[in-house]
Amino acid sequence: MRKVLIILLVLSFVSIPFAAAHPFTEKTIPSLASNAPIGITEVIVYFSEPVDINFSEIKVFDNNG
């Protein structure tokens, strides 16, 4: 009986999908790895899931921080 319970416990942990508490950044325009050209007026960010605007913020810095 104990072996069955252990097997069920292991199977339950293995079958639970991965869950993240926060969305991941999937893509940005301009790219995170590039320097934006002078005078850029828009930054676009794509996330892995919907973002709650009431509890979110994005900060864009220039070369002075």
PDB file of N, CA, C, O and CB in Angstrom:
ATOM      1  N   MET A   1       0.826  -1.199   0.000  1.00  0.00           N
ATOM      2  CA  MET A   1       0.000   0.000   0.000  1.00  0.00           C
ATOM      3  C   MET A   1       0.871   1.264   0.000  1.00  0.00           C
ATOM      4  O   MET A   1       0.572   2.244  -0.684  1.00  0.00           O
ATOM      5  CB  MET A   1      -0.940  -0.003   1.217  1.00  0.00           C
ATOM      6  N   ARG A   2       1.947   1.216   0.779  1.00  0.00           N
ATOM      7  CA  ARG A   2       2.821   2.383   0.866  1.00  0.00           C
ATOM      8  C   ARG A   2       3.480   2.683  -0.479  1.00  0.00           C
ATOM      9  O   ARG A   2       3.625   3.846  -0.854  1.00  0.00           O
ATOM     10  CB  ARG A   2       3.890   2.166   1.938  1.00  0.00           C
ATOM     11  N   LYS A   3       3.882   1.632  -1.207  1.00  0.00           N
ATOM     12  CA  LYS A   3       4.498   1.825  -2.523  1.00  0.00           C
ATOM     13  C   LYS A   3       3.526   2.491  -3.487  1.00  0.00           C
ATOM     14  O   LYS A   3       3.920   3.346  -4.280  1.00  0.00           O
ATOM     15  CB  LYS A   3       4.970   0.482  -3.098  1.00  0.00           C
ATOM     16  N   VAL A   4       2.268   2.104  -3.419  1.00  0.00           N
ATOM     17  CA  VAL A   4       1.252   2.692  -4.294  1.00  0.00           C
ATOM     18  C   VAL A   4       1.106   4.179  -3.997  1.00  0.00           C
ATOM     19  O   VAL A   4       1.008   4.984  -4.923  1.00  0.00           O
ATOM     20  CB  VAL A   4      -0.106   1.972  -4.120  1.00  0.00           C
ATOM     21  N   LEU A   5       1.089   4.551  -2.738  1.00  0.00           N
ATOM     22  CA  LEU A   5       0.975   5.960  -2.361  1.00  0.00           C
ATOM     23  C   LEU A   5       2.184   6.764  -2.827  1.00  0.00           C
ATOM     24  O   LEU A   5       2.043   7.893  -3.298  1.00  0.00           O
ATOM     25  CB  LEU A   5       0.815   6.092  -0.849  1.00  0.00           C
ATOM     26  N   ILE A   6       3.359   6.186  -2.695  1.00  0.00           N
ATOM     27  CA  ILE A   6       4.575   6.872  -3.141  1.00  0.00           C
ATOM     28  C   ILE A   6       4.553   7.050  -4.654  1.00  0.00           C
ATOM     29  O   ILE A   6       4.910   8.114  -5.160  1.00  0.00           O
ATOM     30  CB  ILE A   6       5.836   6.087  -2.711  1.00  0.00           C
ATOM     31  N   ILE A   7       4.138   6.020  -5.375  1.00  0.00           N
ATOM     32  CA  ILE A   7       4.056   6.117  -6.834  1.00  0.00           C
ATOM     33  C   ILE A   7       3.041   7.175  -7.243  1.00  0.00           C
ATOM     34  O   ILE A   7       3.306   7.964  -8.150  1.00  0.00           O
ATOM     35  CB  ILE A   7       3.681   4.758  -7.447  1.00  0.00           C
ATOM     36  N   LEU A   8       1.886   7.203  -6.590  1.00  0.00           N
ATOM     37  CA  LEU A   8       0.876   8.221  -6.892  1.00  0.00           C
ATOM     38  C   LEU A   8       1.392   9.627  -6.594  1.00  0.00           C
ATOM     39  O   LEU A   8       1.117  10.563  -7.344  1.00  0.00           O
ATOM     40  CB  LEU A   8      -0.401   7.954  -6.092  1.00  0.00           C
ATOM     41  N   LEU A   9       2.128   9.774  -5.517  1.00  0.00           N
ATOM     42  CA  LEU A   9       2.695  11.071  -5.167  1.00  0.00           C
ATOM     43  C   LEU A   9       3.704  11.528  -6.220  1.00  0.00           C
ATOM     44  O   LEU A   9       3.681  12.684  -6.644  1.00  0.00           O
ATOM     45  CB  LEU A   9       3.360  11.007  -3.787  1.00  0.00           C
ATOM     46  N   VAL A  10       4.573  10.639  -6.634  1.00  0.00           N
ATOM     47  CA  VAL A  10       5.566  10.972  -7.657  1.00  0.00           C
ATOM     48  C   VAL A  10       4.877  11.316  -8.978  1.00  0.00           C
ATOM     49  O   VAL A  10       5.253  12.285  -9.637  1.00  0.00           O
ATOM     50  CB  VAL A  10       6.554   9.799  -7.857  1.00  0.00           C
ATOM     51  N   LEU A  11       3.885  10.539  -9.364  1.00  0.00           N
ATOM     52  CA  LEU A  11       3.158  10.815 -10.605  1.00  0.00           C
ATOM     53  C   LEU A  11       2.429  12.147 -10.555  1.00  0.00           C
ATOM     54  O   LEU A  11       2.336  12.840 -11.568  1.00  0.00           O
ATOM     55  CB  LEU A  11       2.167   9.703 -10.890  1.00  0.00           C
ATOM     56  N   SER A  12       1.914  12.510  -9.398  1.00  0.00           N
ATOM     57  CA  SER A  12       1.213  13.794  -9.299  1.00  0.00           C
ATOM     58  C   SER A  12       2.182  14.964  -9.465  1.00  0.00           C
ATOM     59  O   SER A  12       1.822  15.972 -10.074  1.00  0.00           O
ATOM     60  CB  SER A  12       0.483  13.903  -7.951  1.00  0.00           C
ATOM     61  N   PHE A  13       3.398  14.851  -8.939  1.00  0.00           N
ATOM     62  CA  PHE A  13       4.386  15.920  -9.111  1.00  0.00           C
ATOM     63  C   PHE A  13       4.868  16.012 -10.554  1.00  0.00           C
ATOM     64  O   PHE A  13       5.098  17.109 -11.063  1.00  0.00           O
ATOM     65  CB  PHE A  13       5.577  15.695  -8.181  1.00  0.00           C
ATOM     66  N   VAL A  14       5.018  14.889 -11.201  1.00  0.00           N
ATOM     67  CA  VAL A  14       5.499  14.869 -12.577  1.00  0.00           C
ATOM     68  C   VAL A  14       4.438  15.404 -13.535  1.00  0.00           C
ATOM     69  O   VAL A  14       4.775  16.029 -14.541  1.00  0.00           O
ATOM     70  CB  VAL A  14       5.907  13.449 -12.978  1.00  0.00           C
ATOM     71  N   SER A  15       3.178  15.169 -13.239  1.00  0.00           N
ATOM     72  CA  SER A  15       2.109  15.556 -14.165  1.00  0.00           C
ATOM     73  C   SER A  15       1.675  17.012 -14.025  1.00  0.00           C
ATOM     74  O   SER A  15       0.937  17.512 -14.874  1.00  0.00           O
ATOM     75  CB  SER A  15       0.920  14.667 -13.958  1.00  0.00           C
ATOM     76  N   ILE A  16       2.114  17.702 -12.975  1.00  0.00           N
ATOM     77  CA  ILE A  16       1.745  19.106 -12.786  1.00  0.00           C
ATOM     78  C   ILE A  16       2.571  19.961 -13.743  1.00  0.00           C
ATOM     79  O   ILE A  16       3.800  19.894 -13.715  1.00  0.00           O
ATOM     80  CB  ILE A  16       1.965  19.556 -11.303  1.00  0.00           C
ATOM     81  N   PRO A  17       1.924  20.763 -14.587  1.00  0.00           N
ATOM     82  CA  PRO A  17       2.682  21.595 -15.532  1.00  0.00           C
ATOM     83  C   PRO A  17       3.420  22.731 -14.826  1.00  0.00           C
ATOM     84  O   PRO A  17       3.052  23.151 -13.730  1.00  0.00           O
ATOM     85  CB  PRO A  17       1.747  22.172 -16.594  1.00  0.00           C
ATOM     86  N   PHE A  18       4.477  23.217 -15.490  1.00  0.00           N
ATOM     87  CA  PHE A  18       5.254  24.338 -14.962  1.00  0.00           C
ATOM     88  C   PHE A  18       4.402  25.601 -14.982  1.00  0.00           C
ATOM     89  O   PHE A  18       3.731  25.895 -15.971  1.00  0.00           O
ATOM     90  CB  PHE A  18       6.558  24.545 -15.781  1.00  0.00           C
ATOM     91  N   ALA A  19       4.435  26.332 -13.893  1.00  0.00           N
ATOM     92  CA  ALA A  19       3.691  27.597 -13.818  1.00  0.00           C
ATOM     93  C   ALA A  19       4.640  28.701 -13.371  1.00  0.00           C
ATOM     94  O   ALA A  19       5.434  28.515 -12.449  1.00  0.00           O
ATOM     95  CB  ALA A  19       2.474  27.482 -12.838  1.00  0.00           C
ATOM     96  N   ALA A  20       4.552  29.833 -14.021  1.00  0.00           N
ATOM     97  CA  ALA A  20       5.378  30.980 -13.660  1.00  0.00           C
ATOM     98  C   ALA A  20       4.494  32.055 -13.044  1.00  0.00           C
ATOM     99  O   ALA A  20       3.346  32.237 -13.450  1.00  0.00           O
ATOM    100  CB  ALA A  20       6.141  31.534 -14.897  1.00  0.00           C
ATOM    101  N   ALA A  21       5.030  32.755 -12.075  1.00  0.00           N
ATOM    102  CA  ALA A  21       4.254  33.793 -11.399  1.00  0.00           C
ATOM    103  C   ALA A  21       4.219  35.092 -12.194  1.00  0.00           C
ATOM    104  O   ALA A  21       3.340  35.926 -11.978  1.00  0.00           O
ATOM    105  CB  ALA A  21       4.825  34.054 -10.019  1.00  0.00           C
ATOM    106  N   HIS A  22       5.154  35.268 -13.101  1.00  0.00           N
ATOM    107  CA  HIS A  22       5.245  36.512 -13.861  1.00  0.00           C
ATOM    108  C   HIS A  22       5.412  36.191 -15.341  1.00  0.00           C
ATOM    109  O   HIS A  22       6.020  35.181 -15.693  1.00  0.00           O
ATOM    110  CB  HIS A  22       6.421  37.389 -13.354  1.00  0.00           C
ATOM    111  N   PRO A  23       4.877  37.045 -16.208  1.00  0.00           N
ATOM    112  CA  PRO A  23       5.085  36.813 -17.641  1.00  0.00           C
ATOM    113  C   PRO A  23       6.532  37.087 -18.035  1.00  0.00           C
ATOM    114  O   PRO A  23       7.223  37.883 -17.401  1.00  0.00           O
ATOM    115  CB  PRO A  23       4.139  37.694 -18.471  1.00  0.00           C
ATOM    116  N   PHE A  24       6.967  36.424 -19.072  1.00  0.00           N
ATOM    117  CA  PHE A  24       8.314  36.613 -19.591  1.00  0.00           C
ATOM    118  C   PHE A  24       8.276  37.553 -20.789  1.00  0.00           C
ATOM    119  O   PHE A  24       7.288  37.590 -21.523  1.00  0.00           O
ATOM    120  CB  PHE A  24       8.947  35.259 -19.980  1.00  0.00           C
ATOM    121  N   THR A  25       9.337  38.305 -20.985  1.00  0.00           N
ATOM    122  CA  THR A  25       9.464  39.150 -22.168  1.00  0.00           C
ATOM    123  C   THR A  25       9.835  38.260 -23.343  1.00  0.00           C
ATOM    124  O   THR A  25      10.879  37.609 -23.325  1.00  0.00           O
ATOM    125  CB  THR A  25      10.529  40.280 -21.956  1.00  0.00           C
ATOM    126  N   GLU A  26       8.986  38.229 -24.363  1.00  0.00           N
ATOM    127  CA  GLU A  26       9.253  37.396 -25.532  1.00  0.00           C
ATOM    128  C   GLU A  26       9.984  38.150 -26.630  1.00  0.00           C
ATOM    129  O   GLU A  26      10.865  37.596 -27.288  1.00  0.00           O
ATOM    130  CB  GLU A  26       7.961  36.842 -26.075  1.00  0.00           C
ATOM    131  N   LYS A  27       9.619  39.425 -26.832  1.00  0.00           N
ATOM    132  CA  LYS A  27      10.219  40.195 -27.918  1.00  0.00           C
ATOM    133  C   LYS A  27      10.098  41.674 -27.596  1.00  0.00           C
ATOM    134  O   LYS A  27       9.115  42.107 -26.996  1.00  0.00           O
ATOM    135  CB  LYS A  27       9.545  39.869 -29.280  1.00  0.00           C
ATOM    136  N   THR A  28      11.092  42.442 -27.994  1.00  0.00           N
ATOM    137  CA  THR A  28      11.026  43.897 -27.856  1.00  0.00           C
ATOM    138  C   THR A  28      11.440  44.546 -29.168  1.00  0.00           C
ATOM    139  O   THR A  28      12.274  44.018 -29.904  1.00  0.00           O
ATOM    140  CB  THR A  28      11.928  44.391 -26.693  1.00  0.00           C
ATOM    141  N   ILE A  29      10.850  45.687 -29.444  1.00  0.00           N
ATOM    142  CA  ILE A  29      11.222  46.491 -30.611  1.00  0.00           C
ATOM    143  C   ILE A  29      11.512  47.892 -30.106  1.00  0.00           C
ATOM    144  O   ILE A  29      10.582  48.557 -29.649  1.00  0.00           O
ATOM    145  CB  ILE A  29      10.088  46.496 -31.716  1.00  0.00           C
ATOM    146  N   PRO A  30      12.726  48.375 -30.157  1.00  0.00           N
ATOM    147  CA  PRO A  30      13.940  47.760 -30.682  1.00  0.00           C
ATOM    148  C   PRO A  30      14.404  46.616 -29.781  1.00  0.00           C
ATOM    149  O   PRO A  30      13.979  46.510 -28.631  1.00  0.00           O
ATOM    150  CB  PRO A  30      15.051  48.809 -30.826  1.00  0.00           C
ATOM    151  N   SER A  31      15.261  45.782 -30.302  1.00  0.00           N
ATOM    152  CA  SER A  31      15.752  44.604 -29.600  1.00  0.00           C
ATOM    153  C   SER A  31      16.470  44.984 -28.305  1.00  0.00           C
ATOM    154  O   SER A  31      17.085  46.045 -28.207  1.00  0.00           O
ATOM    155  CB  SER A  31      16.688  43.806 -30.503  1.00  0.00           C
ATOM    156  N   LEU A  32      16.378  44.098 -27.318  1.00  0.00           N
ATOM    157  CA  LEU A  32      17.092  44.330 -26.054  1.00  0.00           C
ATOM    158  C   LEU A  32      18.603  44.378 -26.254  1.00  0.00           C
ATOM    159  O   LEU A  32      19.312  45.039 -25.497  1.00  0.00           O
ATOM    160  CB  LEU A  32      16.744  43.242 -25.044  1.00  0.00           C
ATOM    161  N   ALA A  33      19.089  43.679 -27.268  1.00  0.00           N
ATOM    162  CA  ALA A  33      20.531  43.600 -27.507  1.00  0.00           C
ATOM    163  C   ALA A  33      21.065  44.747 -28.360  1.00  0.00           C
ATOM    164  O   ALA A  33      22.260  44.794 -28.653  1.00  0.00           O
ATOM    165  CB  ALA A  33      20.861  42.294 -28.170  1.00  0.00           C
ATOM    166  N   SER A  34      20.197  45.666 -28.759  1.00  0.00           N
ATOM    167  CA  SER A  34      20.649  46.750 -29.633  1.00  0.00           C
ATOM    168  C   SER A  34      20.503  48.100 -28.949  1.00  0.00           C
ATOM    169  O   SER A  34      19.804  48.237 -27.945  1.00  0.00           O
ATOM    170  CB  SER A  34      19.863  46.742 -30.948  1.00  0.00           C
ATOM    171  N   ASN A  35      21.171  49.079 -29.507  1.00  0.00           N
ATOM    172  CA  ASN A  35      20.994  50.462 -29.068  1.00  0.00           C
ATOM    173  C   ASN A  35      19.951  51.108 -29.965  1.00  0.00           C
ATOM    174  O   ASN A  35      20.023  51.006 -31.190  1.00  0.00           O
ATOM    175  CB  ASN A  35      22.347  51.257 -29.107  1.00  0.00           C
ATOM    176  N   ALA A  36      18.994  51.767 -29.356  1.00  0.00           N
ATOM    177  CA  ALA A  36      17.941  52.426 -30.134  1.00  0.00           C
ATOM    178  C   ALA A  36      18.504  53.669 -30.800  1.00  0.00           C
ATOM    179  O   ALA A  36      19.364  54.345 -30.234  1.00  0.00           O
ATOM    180  CB  ALA A  36      16.730  52.792 -29.235  1.00  0.00           C
ATOM    181  N   PRO A  37      18.028  53.971 -31.988  1.00  0.00           N
ATOM    182  CA  PRO A  37      18.492  55.184 -32.665  1.00  0.00           C
ATOM    183  C   PRO A  37      18.017  56.440 -31.933  1.00  0.00           C
ATOM    184  O   PRO A  37      17.004  56.416 -31.234  1.00  0.00           O
ATOM    185  CB  PRO A  37      17.999  55.205 -34.121  1.00  0.00           C
ATOM    186  N   ILE A  38      18.750  57.518 -32.099  1.00  0.00           N
ATOM    187  CA  ILE A  38      18.381  58.795 -31.474  1.00  0.00           C
ATOM    188  C   ILE A  38      17.030  59.243 -32.010  1.00  0.00           C
ATOM    189  O   ILE A  38      16.763  59.156 -33.209  1.00  0.00           O
ATOM    190  CB  ILE A  38      19.464  59.885 -31.739  1.00  0.00           C
ATOM    191  N   GLY A  39      16.189  59.720 -31.115  1.00  0.00           N
ATOM    192  CA  GLY A  39      14.888  60.230 -31.510  1.00  0.00           C
ATOM    193  C   GLY A  39      13.780  59.194 -31.551  1.00  0.00           C
ATOM    194  O   GLY A  39      12.681  59.495 -32.018  1.00  0.00           O
ATOM    195  N   ILE A  40      14.036  57.992 -31.079  1.00  0.00           N
ATOM    196  CA  ILE A  40      12.992  56.963 -31.085  1.00  0.00           C
ATOM    197  C   ILE A  40      11.834  57.414 -30.185  1.00  0.00           C
ATOM    198  O   ILE A  40      12.058  57.967 -29.108  1.00  0.00           O
ATOM    199  CB  ILE A  40      13.563  55.585 -30.605  1.00  0.00           C
ATOM    200  N   THR A  41      10.625  57.180 -30.624  1.00  0.00           N
ATOM    201  CA  THR A  41       9.450  57.653 -29.878  1.00  0.00           C
ATOM    202  C   THR A  41       8.576  56.521 -29.372  1.00  0.00           C
ATOM    203  O   THR A  41       7.568  56.769 -28.710  1.00  0.00           O
ATOM    204  CB  THR A  41       8.624  58.567 -30.745  1.00  0.00           C
ATOM    205  N   GLU A  42       8.948  55.263 -29.676  1.00  0.00           N
ATOM    206  CA  GLU A  42       8.092  54.147 -29.296  1.00  0.00           C
ATOM    207  C   GLU A  42       8.933  52.922 -28.980  1.00  0.00           C
ATOM    208  O   GLU A  42       9.905  52.625 -29.674  1.00  0.00           O
ATOM    209  CB  GLU A  42       7.084  53.831 -30.409  1.00  0.00           C
ATOM    210  N   VAL A  43       8.548  52.215 -27.923  1.00  0.00           N
ATOM    211  CA  VAL A  43       9.146  50.934 -27.570  1.00  0.00           C
ATOM    212  C   VAL A  43       8.000  49.940 -27.470  1.00  0.00           C
ATOM    213  O   VAL A  43       7.015  50.202 -26.779  1.00  0.00           O
ATOM    214  CB  VAL A  43       9.976  51.014 -26.223  1.00  0.00           C
ATOM    215  N   ILE A  44       8.114  48.806 -28.148  1.00  0.00           N
ATOM    216  CA  ILE A  44       7.073  47.780 -28.128  1.00  0.00           C
ATOM    217  C   ILE A  44       7.624  46.553 -27.412  1.00  0.00           C
ATOM    218  O   ILE A  44       8.727  46.094 -27.708  1.00  0.00           O
ATOM    219  CB  ILE A  44       6.598  47.419 -29.577  1.00  0.00           C
ATOM    220  N   VAL A  45       6.842  46.024 -26.462  1.00  0.00           N
ATOM    221  CA  VAL A  45       7.252  44.851 -25.696  1.00  0.00           C
ATOM    222  C   VAL A  45       6.151  43.802 -25.795  1.00  0.00           C
ATOM    223  O   VAL A  45       4.982  44.093 -25.543  1.00  0.00           O
ATOM    224  CB  VAL A  45       7.543  45.220 -24.203  1.00  0.00           C
ATOM    225  N   TYR A  46       6.532  42.576 -26.166  1.00  0.00           N
ATOM    226  CA  TYR A  46       5.602  41.445 -26.227  1.00  0.00           C
ATOM    227  C   TYR A  46       5.897  40.518 -25.053  1.00  0.00           C
ATOM    228  O   TYR A  46       7.045  40.132 -24.832  1.00  0.00           O
ATOM    229  CB  TYR A  46       5.721  40.679 -27.594  1.00  0.00           C
ATOM    230  N   PHE A  47       4.851  40.161 -24.299  1.00  0.00           N
ATOM    231  CA  PHE A  47       4.996  39.288 -23.139  1.00  0.00           C
ATOM    232  C   PHE A  47       4.390  37.914 -23.408  1.00  0.00           C
ATOM    233  O   PHE A  47       3.601  37.746 -24.337  1.00  0.00           O
ATOM    234  CB  PHE A  47       4.340  39.923 -21.911  1.00  0.00           C
ATOM    235  N   SER A  48       4.762  36.940 -22.592  1.00  0.00           N
ATOM    236  CA  SER A  48       4.292  35.565 -22.755  1.00  0.00           C
ATOM    237  C   SER A  48       2.840  35.382 -22.327  1.00  0.00           C
ATOM    238  O   SER A  48       2.224  34.368 -22.657  1.00  0.00           O
ATOM    239  CB  SER A  48       5.170  34.629 -21.965  1.00  0.00           C
ATOM    240  N   GLU A  49       2.292  36.338 -21.604  1.00  0.00           N
ATOM    241  CA  GLU A  49       0.897  36.268 -21.162  1.00  0.00           C
ATOM    242  C   GLU A  49       0.406  37.684 -20.898  1.00  0.00           C
ATOM    243  O   GLU A  49       1.212  38.613 -20.846  1.00  0.00           O
ATOM    244  CB  GLU A  49       0.745  35.373 -19.883  1.00  0.00           C
ATOM    245  N   PRO A  50      -0.902  37.868 -20.731  1.00  0.00           N
ATOM    246  CA  PRO A  50      -1.423  39.219 -20.482  1.00  0.00           C
ATOM    247  C   PRO A  50      -0.809  39.853 -19.229  1.00  0.00           C
ATOM    248  O   PRO A  50      -0.501  39.168 -18.253  1.00  0.00           O
ATOM    249  CB  PRO A  50      -2.945  39.175 -20.343  1.00  0.00           C
ATOM    250  N   VAL A  51      -0.644  41.160 -19.281  1.00  0.00           N
ATOM    251  CA  VAL A  51      -0.047  41.909 -18.176  1.00  0.00           C
ATOM    252  C   VAL A  51      -1.117  42.812 -17.575  1.00  0.00           C
ATOM    253  O   VAL A  51      -1.861  43.471 -18.302  1.00  0.00           O
ATOM    254  CB  VAL A  51       1.190  42.744 -18.655  1.00  0.00           C
ATOM    255  N   ASP A  52      -1.194  42.842 -16.246  1.00  0.00           N
ATOM    256  CA  ASP A  52      -2.142  43.724 -15.565  1.00  0.00           C
ATOM    257  C   ASP A  52      -1.533  45.124 -15.516  1.00  0.00           C
ATOM    258  O   ASP A  52      -0.565  45.360 -14.793  1.00  0.00           O
ATOM    259  CB  ASP A  52      -2.479  43.199 -14.119  1.00  0.00           C
ATOM    260  N   ILE A  53      -2.095  46.036 -16.273  1.00  0.00           N
ATOM    261  CA  ILE A  53      -1.569  47.396 -16.393  1.00  0.00           C
ATOM    262  C   ILE A  53      -1.571  48.127 -15.051  1.00  0.00           C
ATOM    263  O   ILE A  53      -0.720  48.986 -14.818  1.00  0.00           O
ATOM    264  CB  ILE A  53      -2.384  48.184 -17.413  1.00  0.00           C
ATOM    265  N   ASN A  54      -2.508  47.800 -14.170  1.00  0.00           N
ATOM    266  CA  ASN A  54      -2.596  48.479 -12.872  1.00  0.00           C
ATOM    267  C   ASN A  54      -1.406  48.186 -11.966  1.00  0.00           C
ATOM    268  O   ASN A  54      -1.109  48.968 -11.063  1.00  0.00           O
ATOM    269  CB  ASN A  54      -3.870  48.078 -12.169  1.00  0.00           C
ATOM    270  N   PHE A  55      -0.728  47.077 -12.195  1.00  0.00           N
ATOM    271  CA  PHE A  55       0.381  46.684 -11.326  1.00  0.00           C
ATOM    272  C   PHE A  55       1.687  46.524 -12.100  1.00  0.00           C
ATOM    273  O   PHE A  55       2.585  45.807 -11.659  1.00  0.00           O
ATOM    274  CB  PHE A  55       0.047  45.386 -10.608  1.00  0.00           C
ATOM    275  N   SER A  56       1.795  47.179 -13.240  1.00  0.00           N
ATOM    276  CA  SER A  56       2.968  47.008 -14.095  1.00  0.00           C
ATOM    277  C   SER A  56       3.538  48.353 -14.515  1.00  0.00           C
ATOM    278  O   SER A  56       2.834  49.362 -14.559  1.00  0.00           O
ATOM    279  CB  SER A  56       2.615  46.181 -15.329  1.00  0.00           C
ATOM    280  N   GLU A  57       4.824  48.343 -14.820  1.00  0.00           N
ATOM    281  CA  GLU A  57       5.458  49.538 -15.358  1.00  0.00           C
ATOM    282  C   GLU A  57       6.664  49.134 -16.190  1.00  0.00           C
ATOM    283  O   GLU A  57       7.276  48.090 -15.963  1.00  0.00           O
ATOM    284  CB  GLU A  57       5.873  50.506 -14.223  1.00  0.00           C
ATOM    285  N   ILE A  58       6.989  49.969 -17.145  1.00  0.00           N
ATOM    286  CA  ILE A  58       8.183  49.792 -17.966  1.00  0.00           C
ATOM    287  C   ILE A  58       8.969  51.087 -17.884  1.00  0.00           C
ATOM    288  O   ILE A  58       8.413  52.174 -18.038  1.00  0.00           O
ATOM    289  CB  ILE A  58       7.826  49.424 -19.459  1.00  0.00           C
ATOM    290  N   LYS A  59      10.260  50.963 -17.642  1.00  0.00           N
ATOM    291  CA  LYS A  59      11.131  52.137 -17.585  1.00  0.00           C
ATOM    292  C   LYS A  59      12.120  52.059 -18.738  1.00  0.00           C
ATOM    293  O   LYS A  59      12.763  51.030 -18.948  1.00  0.00           O
ATOM    294  CB  LYS A  59      11.877  52.227 -16.213  1.00  0.00           C
ATOM    295  N   VAL A  60      12.237  53.138 -19.473  1.00  0.00           N
ATOM    296  CA  VAL A  60      13.183  53.230 -20.583  1.00  0.00           C
ATOM    297  C   VAL A  60      14.218  54.281 -20.205  1.00  0.00           C
ATOM    298  O   VAL A  60      13.871  55.411 -19.863  1.00  0.00           O
ATOM    299  CB  VAL A  60      12.462  53.592 -21.941  1.00  0.00           C
ATOM    300  N   PHE A  61      15.492  53.900 -20.269  1.00  0.00           N
ATOM    301  CA  PHE A  61      16.579  54.785 -19.859  1.00  0.00           C
ATOM    302  C   PHE A  61      17.422  55.194 -21.059  1.00  0.00           C
ATOM    303  O   PHE A  61      17.534  54.454 -22.037  1.00  0.00           O
ATOM    304  CB  PHE A  61      17.458  54.105 -18.801  1.00  0.00           C
ATOM    305  N   ASP A  62      18.008  56.374 -20.971  1.00  0.00           N
ATOM    306  CA  ASP A  62      18.967  56.791 -21.991  1.00  0.00           C
ATOM    307  C   ASP A  62      20.362  56.358 -21.552  1.00  0.00           C
ATOM    308  O   ASP A  62      20.502  55.646 -20.557  1.00  0.00           O
ATOM    309  CB  ASP A  62      18.908  58.336 -22.226  1.00  0.00           C
ATOM    310  N   ASN A  63      21.387  56.775 -22.273  1.00  0.00           N
ATOM    311  CA  ASN A  63      22.741  56.342 -21.931  1.00  0.00           C
ATOM    312  C   ASN A  63      23.249  56.918 -20.608  1.00  0.00           C
ATOM    313  O   ASN A  63      24.291  56.486 -20.114  1.00  0.00           O
ATOM    314  CB  ASN A  63      23.685  56.727 -23.034  1.00  0.00           C
ATOM    315  N   ASN A  64      22.541  57.872 -20.033  1.00  0.00           N
ATOM    316  CA  ASN A  64      22.905  58.416 -18.722  1.00  0.00           C
ATOM    317  C   ASN A  64      22.201  57.695 -17.578  1.00  0.00           C
ATOM    318  O   ASN A  64      22.433  58.003 -16.409  1.00  0.00           O
ATOM    319  CB  ASN A  64      22.579  59.896 -18.666  1.00  0.00           C
ATOM    320  N   GLY A  65      21.352  56.749 -17.909  1.00  0.00           N
ATOM    321  CA  GLY A  65      20.658  55.963 -16.891  1.00  0.00           C
ATOM    322  C   GLY A  65      19.380  56.571 -16.467  1.00  0.00           C
ATOM    323  O   GLY A  65      18.686  56.018 -15.614  1.00  0.00           O
TER     324      GLY A  65
END
